[in-house]
Amino acid sequence: MVKPDELIVEIAALVESGQNSRMSLTVVTGGAVITGRLAPEAVWRQRVAEVLTGSAQLSRFSAVFDARAKREGPPTHLHFHVARILQGAVGIPETGGMYRVAIEDVSAWTVGDFSYSDH
C-alpha cells in the first residue's frame, strides 16, 4: 500500500477545515500535470452538481454530487477547481475545470499554480 506524502495530506486537511479555496497547487499524477486551486470537497461537490443540473442530458447525475461525503480520517483526495491539465504550452481546458485526484496517486507536487503561454 502506498503511503501518501504527509505534507500534501496536511495541506488538503487545512483546505478542508478552513473551507477555503485560495490554495494553489500543481501535481503530477499518472504522467499528467494538473495545476489549479484546491477547494474543500463540499464546495467542489456543490459546484459539480450545479454544472450537471444545468445540463439536459446529465442533470440526473447531480444527485450523486449533492450527497454529503461520509468520511472520517485524513483527506484521501485533492479537489481542484479552476484547474488545467498542462500539455506543452497549453492548459486544458483554457477556462479551467474540476478535477478530483487521489492523494496516493500524486508522484510529485509543488505549491503554486503554473501559468502557461502560447509565446
Number of C-alpha atoms within 10 A of each C-alpha: 4 7 8 15 14 10 9 21 18 13 17 23 19 15 21 21 10 10 14 14 17 11 17 19 21 24 24 17 17 9 10 12 18 24 28 27 24 27 25 22 22 16 16 21 22 17 17 19 21 16 12 18 16 11 12 8 9 12 14 12 14 20 14 11 18 15 12 11 10 5 8 7 6 11 20 17 19 28 26 27 23 18 26 27 21 19 12 9 10 14 21 13 13 13 9 17 15 19 20 14 16 13 22 17 16 21 13 13 16 13 15 14 18 17 12 14 8 7 4
